Amino acid sequence: MHPLIVQLGMCIASTLAGIAVYDRVIVRPATAIGVVDAVQVYREQEARLFKSLSAGAGDTERAQAAANARQFAERLSGEMAKLGQDCGCLVVDRSLIVALRPDVRDLTPLLRQRVLR
C-alpha cells in the first residue's frame, strides 16, 4: 500500500477521534439545560401563606407571614443560583421553553424541596 494513503487514513482517524472527544467532553456538558417551574413553587408558597392568614390571623401572625414571605423570596433566588452550580447546567424557567427535549432535566422537585421547608 502506498505510504501516503496510510498516512492520510491515520490523519483522518485521529481527526475524527479528536472531534468525538471534543463533542463528548466540551460541547455536550456545556449545553446541559435544567428547567425550573418557579411559578409553581411560588404559588405553592403563596397558598401556604394564604391558608395561614385566612384563619383569622392577628397582627403577630401577619407580621410573621410577612417575614416568612421575605425569607422565601431570598431563599428562592439563592437556591435558583445554587441549582445551576450544583447540576452544572444552565437553569431556565419553564415558561421560557417551548418544547422540552428528552435530555432536559426538570429541577422543580429539587427546588421545591430546598425552598419549601
N, C-alpha and C positions, 0 to 999 in steps of 0.2 A: 504494500500500500504506500502511496506517496506520503512523505512526512508532512507536507503542507496540509493535507486533508486530515491527518491525525491531529495536528496542532489546531486546526480550525474547529474540529469536533470537541477537543478539550476546552477551547476558549468558549464555545457556545454552552457547553455543560456547566462550566464554572460561572458563567454569567447568569444562567437560569437558576443555579443554586443560590447565588447571591441575591437575586430578585426574590426568590421564595423566602429566604431567611429575613430579608428586609420587610417583606409583607407580614410575616408572622410575628416578628419581634417589635417593629416600629409602627407600622401603619395600623394594624388591627387593634392593638391596645389603645392607641391614641384616638380611635374613633368609637370607643365604647361609650354608650349612652345609657343613662339611668333616668327613669321617668318618675315624677312625684306628683300626686294629686293633692296639692297644698290646699285647694279649696275644700275638698272633702274633709281633711284633717281640721281645718279652721271651722267648718260648720259643725263638726262633732264637738269641738270645744265650746263653740257658741251655744249649742243645745245644752251642754252640761251647765254652763253658766246661767242660761235662762231658766233651767229647771231649779237650780239652787236659789235663784232670786224670785221665782214665781210663787214660792210658798210663804208669802207674807214676810219677806225679809226686812229686818230693821236696818238702821244706819250702819251698825258694825258689820253686818253681813254684806251690805252693799259696798262698803269700803274694802272688805276682804275680797269680794268678787272683782272689784276694780284692780286691786293689787295682783290678783291671780291672772287677770287679762293682760296686764303689763308683763308679768313674768312669762306668760305663754308666748307673747309676741317676741320677746327676747330669745326664748328657747327655740322658737320656730326658725328664726333667721339664723341663729347659731348652728342648729342641727342641720339645716339645709346646707350650710357651708361645709360642715364636717362630713356629710354624706358623700360629697364629691371627692374628698380626700380619702375617705375610708374605702370606697369602691374603686377608686382610680378611674373615674369616668366623668363625663360631662353630665350634670344633673339639670334637667329642664322640667318645666311644669307640663302636665298632661294637656293643658289647654293649647299649648303651642304645637302639639303633634297632631298631624292629620291622620296618619296611619302608622300603626306600630309594626316594626319588623320583629321577627321572632327572637333576634338576639338583643333586643332592648329589655333591660331589667326594670321591673316595677319595684321601686323603693318605697312606695307608700306605706306598706305594713311596718317597715323598719322605722320610718319617720314617725308613724303613729305610736309605735312602742316607745320611742325615745322622748317624744313630746307630751303625750297624754299619760302622764304618770299619776 
